Amino acid sequence: MEKLENLQLLAKKTLRRRSRFLVKYWQGKEGFEFSDYRNYSRGDDLRNVDWNIYQRLGELVVREYDAELPTHLVLALDVSPSMGFYGKFSHACQLAAAFAYIGLCLLDRVTLITYPMKKTPSFVTYKGKQKIRNLLHDISCLKPDQEGDTKATFQQIRPLLPRRSSIIILGDFYDPNYPSTLPLLKIPGRSCNIVQVTAPEEYHPSLQGDLLLEDSEKEEQQLLQVDSERVALYEKQFRHHLAQLKSFCLRKKIVYTTSNSSEDITCVLSLLRQTGVLR
């Protein structure tokens, strides 16, 4: 709790800069909602001129927007079996707790979602800093043992997502179907961000010899002789996996960042800035 309190103080300092940021931020981007038209005045930003109206009517009018910052933080936490290795799930839970604590202190509400789920997805909303202990308890009860269809889970979640929300998806994204899954939570007016949770052992495994490997997601086993050549091949494929996901998010305009299980939770402020929850 002491670390979370310190994070709150740092986050408040960052939050004070948000009003100054809004003055400089280009209207028309996500987080701004169209309000009305007005006649063009000298000095107005030409990017806000509606050139379609000018072509039709010959009148210069400017689009005006209402600035709407996120008031609701939505956290989607991966509880699949692959998260149970190398401390990834523990780290993801700590990140979720830190995100949630700051969200309850600075925003109106925080919603915690777990995926994938075979049945109805867990969708719990908390309001106010006094609910942080309930949220921390609920996170501590979670285990990375759920199997199901992430796409189906996100399809059920999509209509429930609140307006003016910022969505952060935490997971390792080993599900090969993520190209059809992640866009389900990329909704206009809501910022979508992912934090790919990794571990040092995934970058440079220390495995050698004859090993019985098990796919934690598919529960398939394979006997494999692991030598330096195979390790080098694995490391290359893992880096490719990271690069592919990053490239996909860039194309889909989803904010992408990574967090290593060896990092302290104070990295959450940097992650919040990268995801845009804090400016």
N, C-alpha and C positions, 0 to 999 in steps of 0.2 A: 504493500500500500504506500510505503514511503516513496518508492520509485515512481509510482503513479502520481502522487502529489507533486513531485518535482517536475514530471512531464506536464502536468496541468499548468504550473507556473510558466514554464517555457512556452507552452502553447498559447497562453494568454498574451504574452509579449508579441508573438507572431500574429495573433488575431488582430491586434491594434493597428497593424499595417493594412488590413483588408480594405478599409474605407478609402485610403489613399490609392490603393491598387485599383479600385473600381473607377476612380476618376480617369485613370490612364488606360483602362482596359477598353479594347475596341468593342463597341456595341454591335450586336448581331451574332456574337459567338454564343456557345452554350452557356446557360446561366442567365441569359437575358431574354425576356419575353416581349414580343411585339405589342406595342400599346396603341399608337395612333400615327396619323400623318400630320405634318405641318408644312407651311410654305418655307422654301429654302431661304436662308439668310446668309449674307456674305460671311465667310469664315467657317461655315458648316463643313463637316467631314464629307467629302464627295463619295466615300464608300457607302454612306447611308442614304444617298439619293436613289429614288426609285426610278431607274432609267426606263422601265417598261411604261410607266405612266407618262413620262416625258415624250416617248415615241408616239404614244396614242393621242395625248391631249396637248402636248407642247408646254406642259407646266412642270416646273421644278418643285418637287415636294421631297421631304426628308422623312424617313421612317424613324419613329421614336420607340425606345425600348424601356421596359421596367427592369431594373437590376434585381435578380432573385438569387441570392446565395442559398446553397443547400441548408435546409433546416433539419434534415433527417439523414442519418448515416445507416446504411445497410451493409452488414458484414455477412458474407457467404463463406463458410468454413468447410474445407474438404475433410471428410471423415472416412475416406476409403482406406483399405488396408495398407496401401503403399506409403501412406503418411506415417505409419507406425515404426519406420526404420530411422536410425541415426539421429534420433531426437527431433525430427522434423515436426511431428504433431505437437510436441510440448512447446516448441518454438512458435508454431502457428497459433497455439492457444494463448501464449503470452502476448503475441502481437495483437490478437483479437481483443484481449482484455485491455491492452493499452489503447488501442483504437477506440474501444467502447467507452473507456473512462474519459478520454478527452472529448469524445462525442457527447456524452451525457453532461459534461461540464460546459461545453461551448455551444452545442446545438440543442434542438428540442427533444429529439428522440433517437434511439438506436434500436435497430432490428437485427436479430441474430438468426441466420439461416444455416442449416447444415445440409450438405449434399455429398454423395448421391443418396437417395432414399427410395426404397421399394414401394412404400406406401405414401401417405400424405406427408409432404415435407414439413419439417419443424420450422415454424415462423413465429418467433416470440419478439414482442416489442417492449422496450423499457423506456420510461420517461423520468427524467430527473436524477440528480446525482445520488439521491438516497436509494436508488435501485441498483447501485453498482455491486453491492454484496450479493444480491440475488443473481445478477448477471455472472459474477465471478463463480458463484456456486454452480450455476448451470453449465458454464464452460468446463469446470473441473470434473463434471460428471460425464463429459463426452469421451468417447473412445473411438479410435480409428478402425472400426470393424464393420462398417456399413457397406453393403454391396447393392448396386441398383443402377438405374439409368439416369445419368446426370442430365441428359437432354430432356427427359420427361419431367424431372424435378424442376428444372429451370422454366419449362413451359407452364407448369402449375404456379410457379412463383411470379412470373412476368406480370400477370394482371393485378397482383397484390402490391407491387412496388409503389411506394408513395411518390407523389409529385414533389419536385424540388428536393430530390435526394441524391446522395453520392453513394455509389455502390463500390465496395471493395471485395474482390474475390480472392481468397487465400487458398493455395493448394500447390501440388507439385505438377499438375497438368500432364500426367502420364496417359490420361484417357486419349486415345488416338482420334476420338470424335470431337475434340474441342473446336475445330473449325466450324462445325454446325451448332455447337452448344453455346459458346461465349457470345455470339451476336444476339442471342435471345435476351440478354440483359443489357444490350446496347440500345437504349431507348431515348428518343429525342427529349431533351429537357432534363435528363438524368445523366450524370457523368459516370462512366464505367471504367474501373481500374482493376488491374490484377497484380497480385504480389505472388511471384513464384517462389515457393519455399524450397530451398536446396540444403545440402549438407556437404561438408568437406569430403566425406567418404565417397560421395557420388562423383566428384570431380577427379579424385585420385584414389581409387580403391586399392587396398593392400592385400587383395586375395591372390593366392598362388596354390598350385597343385590340383589334384582331382577333387572336384566339388560337386555336390548335388544342389543345383540352383532351383528355386521355386518362384514362380510368378505369383506374387501376392494378390494380384487382381483376378487372374484366371485360375489360380490354384493348380497350375501345371508345373511338373518337375522335369528337369533335364540334367543328366550327368555330363559334366564338362571338364576338360582339362584346361586349366587357366595358366598361361605363361605370360611373359612380358609383352609378347606380340598381341595376344588377345586383349590384354589390359589396355594397350595403346589404341586398339581398334574401338574398344568400348568408350574410352575417353573421347575419341574423335566423334563417335555417334552421340554421346551425351552433349558435347558442345554444339553439335548440329541440332539436337532437340531444342536447346536453349535459343539458338539463333533463329530457328523456324518459328517458334512461338513469338519471339520478339518482332520478327518481320511481319507475322500475321497480325499482331496487335497494331503495328504501325499502319498497315493497310486499312484496317477496320477502325482506326482512330480510337483505339482503346489504350489507355495509359498503362504502360508495362514497366515493372520494376522487379528486382529480385531481393530476397533476404536469406542470408545464410544462417543455419541453426547455431553457428558459433558466435553470432553477434548478440550483443546486449540489447535489451528492449528499448534502450534510449535511442536506437536507430529509428524508432517509430516516428519521431518528428520529421526526420529526413524523408521517410516514406510518405508521410502525410503531405509534405510539400510537393513531392514528386507526383502524387496522385491528385493534387489540387484541392484537397479538403482544407488545408491551410495555405495561405498566400504569404 
